[in-house]
């Protein structure tokens, strides 16, 4: 929920791209990001590297699960 404590659902920015946190441990941060070809891609970052180069933006309004829900 802040740069000091990364949580699932947070949105961070790096080099002009937005990253949505999908999983976090004390060693690895798993994120989703839309690539230049508009495909969502998963990336894993070492926790200590992540917090030094990424900028915290806030909590997402939706979850990854909700992004893939469909209506009947």
Residue pairs with C-beta under 8 A, 6 or more apart in sequence:
1 7
1 10
1 59
2 56
3 51
3 56
6 21
6 24
6 29
6 47
6 50
6 51
7 21
7 24
7 59
8 21
8 22
8 23
8 24
8 63
9 20
9 21
9 59
9 60
9 63
10 20
10 21
10 56
10 57
10 58
10 59
10 60
11 18
11 19
11 20
11 21
11 57
11 58
11 59
11 60
12 18
12 19
12 21
12 31
12 50
12 54
12 55
12 56
12 57
13 19
13 54
13 55
13 57
14 53
14 54
14 55
17 33
17 34
18 33
18 34
18 57
19 31
19 32
19 33
19 43
19 54
20 31
20 32
20 33
20 60
20 64
21 29
21 30
21 31
22 30
22 31
22 32
22 42
22 64
23 29
23 30
24 30
24 47
25 47
26 47
27 46
27 47
28 44
28 45
28 46
28 47
29 44
29 45
29 46
29 47
29 50
30 42
30 43
30 44
31 42
31 43
31 44
31 45
32 40
32 41
32 42
32 43
32 64
33 40
33 41
33 43
34 40
34 41
35 41
40 67
45 54
